């Protein structure tokens, strides 16, 4: 299964929970990714492009597979980091 994803990567649970609450209140995902994400993708609004879900760790796969376009995951722990994923409908980059 290949889907278009964007991500916000946070170094700790506090950052991730704060970002998630901001997103739930309507904060723009791509602007937030540019301002706080520690991943290289943060510079381009969190855009990961088309991702083969099977390449993700199993527990993350299960959460990402549930997403419909526009949906977000809650913060998911991967190692010491926390990641919020957003499923996109296409690879169109944010403005």
N, C-alpha and C positions, 0 to 999 in steps of 0.2 A: 504494500500500500504506500503510494507516494502522495504526499500532501504538501502544500505551501505553509511554512511556519515562520513565525517571528518569535523572538525570545527577549526576555529581560533577565539578566543574570545578576544576582546579588551575593555579596560575600557572607551575609548572615541572615538569620531568621527575621530579625527586627526590620532590616532594610526590605526584605521580601514582603513581609506582612504590611508594611507601610505602603509599598508600591501597589500591592494587591488592593488595599482599601482605596487608594487614590483612583485606580482603574475602575473599581466598582462604582465610584462616585462620578465617573465620566471623564477622567483624565485621558488625554490622547496617548495611546499605547506607544506609538512611534516616537513622540516627543519625549515621553518618559524614558524610553530605552536610550535615546540619545543623551539624556542628562544623567542617568544613574547606572546604566548597565555596565558591568565590568568586562563583558565579552567584546571581542573585536567587532562583532556585528552591531554593537551599540552605536557606532559611528554612522551606520546607515539605517537607523531606526529599528534595530533588532532583526532586520530581514535575514533569514537563513536560506531563502529560496525553497526549491522543491526538495523535500527530505523523504528518504525511504524510512518509514517508521520502524521497520525491522532492524535498522542499525542503532536504534536507541536502546538504552537499558530496559529490561523487561517491564519493570514497574512503571517507568515513564511511558513506554509503548502503550500500555493499557489505558493510561489517562489520556494520552494524545489521540488515540483511536476513537475515543468517545466524542471528540470535539466536532461541532458543526462549524462552517465558516463564520468567523466573527467571535466564536467562543474562546474563553480563556481557561487555562488550568489554574487551580490554586497553586501557591508556591510548592514546588517539588524539590526535595533534597537530592542532590547529586554530589557525592563526596562532601566537601565542606561548604559547597555553594548551594544556593536556592535559585530555582529557575521558574519563571512564569512563561508559559507558551501561549501563543495566540494562533489559531488556525486562520489562514487567509484564503480568500477565494481564488486568488491568482498571484502571480509574481510581480504585480505592479508595485513599484516602490512608492512609499509615501512622499508627499511633497514637503 
